[in-house]
Amino acid sequence: MPSEPPTVEDVRAAATAIAPYLGLPTPLLRSPALSERVGAEVWLKLEFVTPVGVFKIRGALNLVGRLSPAERAAGVVTASTGNHGQSIAYAAHEHGVRAAVFVPAGANPDTLAAIERLGAEIHAEGDRFDDARRAAERYADAHGMRFVSSGDEPALIAGVGTAALEAFELQDVDAEVVIVPVGGGSGVAGWLTVRDGLGRACEIWGVQSAQAPAAYESWRAGRVVARPNLTTAEGLATGEGFELPQRIMHASLDRFVLVDDDAIDRAVIELLDCQHLLVEPAGASPLAAAIADRERLAGRRLILVCSGANITRAQLAALLERA
């Protein structure tokens, strides 16, 4: 039976549950330079200011903290291109739970080292995320462990939605538009859950790589579809939509933008040049979307969700070389 979407009260409960592990809200700061670049008032929600450098830790801490005693004893299994796996590994370490993380070949070596450092097992399977996901599901079934989907988990969505609760209630800048990166869609689903639950008029946009448009095409079709997954932006690299985030997105997402990997890479450099912030490509994708849609956004107040900063030295060197 499909999971029910979380409510804003679930997000409030998640905020209480994860607060001891994360401390203060992540920063929300105004960027004069990027405001000039986009032609709008640009605020940046720095979701990489966490122990693992990515927003997904919010959802992982909430989910692992709510496991039943039997699930804790059995352990958890998940699949990831890096950030979700690192977040699950961190949460499992904090709660004393065994964790196994399946990754595709060629996953970010820095993130893999962090996963191992946190005590989780790593299994490399296949060339793409969806290969690793299928292998993780088989492993969970064979070993009686709790499989953790990177998208179809209400507790994950409630957890990551705590960023929106911070932005709307604690750091309220009366934003007119929020642009959120979309891979599986848990992040944008969390923002929509809070926006709708609070009755705010702010528009929520999603952005995904044109080289991996499965979530975008699923949203357009009104059903989960698979599409080629060829992006180099790890946090956006999924080849198939997820049912629960798609249900939430289909109900109330205002706009969904596709941008090419080249534009995302340029946005990484612009954040470094203009704001002295080093983010990963997925975290820079909202800026790429804002630049692409400058005319639509002119004069408006917007929040760009910088979702992660797990970029390797080799990735950065390649970006700088191309720039």
N, C-alpha and C positions, 0 to 999 in steps of 0.2 A: 504494500500500500504506500503511495507517495507520501513523503513527509509534509507536514503542514508548515507554512512559512512562519518565521518568528514574528513577534509583535514588538512594539517599542518598549513594552514592559519587560520582555525578554532581554532586550538590549540594556535596559537599566539594571537588571539583575546581573548581566554579564559584566557591566562596568564595576559593580561592587565586587564581583568574584575575582576579576583580574587586577584590580587596583593595587593589591599588595606586591604584585610582581612587576608592575610597570611604573608606578609612581605618578608623577604629574602628567597632564595632557601633553601630547606632542605639540610643538610650536605651530602657530599660524601667523605668518608674517607677510607684510605688504612689500612688494617689489617695485620700486619706482622705475627701474630700468626695464623690466619686463612689461610694466604697464605702458610705457612709451612704445615698446616693440609691438604690443598687441593692439594698442589703441583703446584699452579698457583698464579698469582698476583691478590689478592682478594681485591676489593673495595666494600664498603657497602653504598648503597643509603638509608639514614635514613628517610623513609617516615612516621615514627611515630612522627617526631618532628613537630607536628601541634596542633592546639587547641583541637582536639578530639583524638589525638594519632593514626591517621590512614590516609592513602593516599586518601580515598574516599571523604574526605572533598573538595578536589579540584573540582571534578565533581559536587558535590552537590551545591557548591557556584555558579558555572557556570550555571547550569540548573535553579536553583531557581531565579537567577538574571536575567534570560532571559524570565521568564514567561510573558505571555500577561496580561493586566489589568484584564481581565475576569478570567483567571486562578489564579491570585493572590487573587482575591476576593473570589473565591470558595475554595481555599486551595488545599493541596496536600496529597496524600495517597501513602504509599509504604509498602513493606514487607522486612524484614531483619532478619538476625541472630544476628545483633547488630551494626556492624560498619557502614554499609550503612545507617541504620536508625538513628544512632547518627549524621552522617554527614548531612542528610536531615534535622534533627531537628535543628542543628546548623545553617544551611543556612536559614531555614525558620524563625528562631528567628532573625537573622541579617536583613532579608528583611521584617519582619512583616507579615509573611504568616502563616495561620493555617496549622498544619501538624498532620497527624495521621499515626502511625507506627504499623504495624502488625508483631508480632514476634511469633515464636514457643514456646511451653511450655519449660521451663528449659533454656531459653536464659540467657546470661551472666548478672548477677544481677547488676554488676557495670555499665555496659553499659546502662541497663534499667534505673538505677537511673540518669545517665547523660542525657538520652533522656527526662525524666520527668523534670529534672532541667531546661532544655532548653525550656520547655513549650509545648512539643508535647504530643498528646494523645497516649497511648499504649493499644493495643488490642492483647491479647494472643489467638492464634488459632492454634490447631493441634500440632503434635509432631515434624514436620520437616518444613524446610523453605518453601517447595512447598505447604504445607497446608496453611501456613500464606499468601503466595503470592496469592493463589486463593481467600482466604477470603478478602484480600485487594482489589482485582479487583472487587469483588461483592460490597464491601462497596463504592468504588469510583463511580460505576455505580448508586447505590441507592441514593447517596448524591450529585451527579453532581460535584465531585471533580476530580482533575487531578491525574490520577494514574501514578506513577513514577516507571518504571521498573528499577531493579538494574543492568540490562545489556543492554537492547535494547533501549538506549537513546544516540543519537549522541552527545548531549551536555555534558553528563556524560563522555563519552570517550574522547572528546576534553579536558575537564577539567583535567582528570587524566593524559592525555598525556603531560601536562605541566611539569611533573617530568622528562620526557624524554627530553623535550626541554632544561631544566636546565642542565641535564647531558651531552647532546651532544654539547651544545653551550656555556654555562657559566662555566661548570666544566669539560671540555673535557679532559678525560684521555686516549683517543684513545682505548677504550675497544673493545675487539674482540668478547666477548659474554656477553649478559645481560640475567639473569635468573629472571623471574617474576612469583609470585604466581598466580594461576588461580582458581577462584571460578566460578563466572559467566563469567569472561573474559574481563571485561571493562578495567582493568589495562593493561593487555598484549596487548589489541587492541590499547590502547593509545600509548604504546611504538612502536608498529608496524607502526602506522600512522605517527609518527614523523620520525622514522628510514627511512621509505620508502619515505616520503615527502622530507627529506633532502638528500636522495641518499647515505646514509651511508652503508658501507659494513658489519657492525657489525651484528653478529648472535643474534637473539632473541629466547630464549627458554621459554616455559611455564612449570610449575610444579604444579601437583595436587595430592591430597591424593588418594592412591589406594583404599581407603575405600569409596570414593565418586567420581568415574571417569566419570561422565556424560559429562563434557566438553571435556575430552580426547577422549572418545569414539565418541562424536559428530564430533570432528575434524578428527578422523580416517575415519568415515563413510561419511563425506562430507554432513551431514544433522543433524538436531537436534534430539538427542535421549535422553531417560530417563534411568537412572541407579540407583541402590540402593545408598542411601545417609546415610552412617553409620560412617562417620568420626567424631572425637572429635575436629577437627580443625575448629572452627566456620567460619573463613573467607574462607574456601574451601568447605563449606557444601552446595552444591546444587545437586539436583537430576535430573536436566534436563538442557541441554545446552540452550544458548540464541542465537537467529538468527543473530543479527547484529555483535556481537563479533566473532561468528563462521565464518561469511563471511570474516571478516578481517583476522582472523587466518588462515583460509583455503587458502587464497591467498598468504600469505607470512611468516607464522610461520616456523622457521627453525627446531625446535625440540620440542617435548613434552615428559616430563618425569613423570612417576608415582612413588611415594615413599610411603612406609607404614607409618601409624601414629606413630609407634614406632620410626622410623628413624627421623621423624619430631620432636618428643618430645626430642630425643637426641640432635638434632640441637639447640633447645631452650637452653639446658644446655651448649652446646659448646659455643654459643654466650655469655652466662653469664660468663662462665669460662675464655674464651679466650679474650673477648673484653669488658667485664663488661657491656654488653647491655642486657636489659630485653625486649624481644619481645614475641608476641603471637605466637602460633604454625604456623599459616599461614605465618607470617612474617619470620619464620625460615625455611620454606620449601625450598627456593632457596639454602640455605646452605646444606640441606639434599640432594638435587639433585646434587649439586656440588661434595659432598663427594661420592655419588653413581656413578658418572660419572668421577671420578678423572683421569682415563687413557685418556679419550677423551679430557679433559681440561688441561692436563699437560703442564706447561710452558706458558699458555695463560693468557691474561689480561681480567678479568671479573668483572662485576658489579652484586652484589646480591641485589635485591630490598627487603628491610626489610619493609614490607607494613604496619605493625601495631604493637602496644604494649599493646593492651587491654586484658591483662591476669589477672585473679583474684588471690587473695592470695590463695584460695583453689586450683585452678588449678596449681599454682606454687608449692604449698606444695606437691601435688600428683606427679608432675613431679620429684621433688627432692627425694621423697620417692622411686620412681621407679629407679632413677639414682643411 
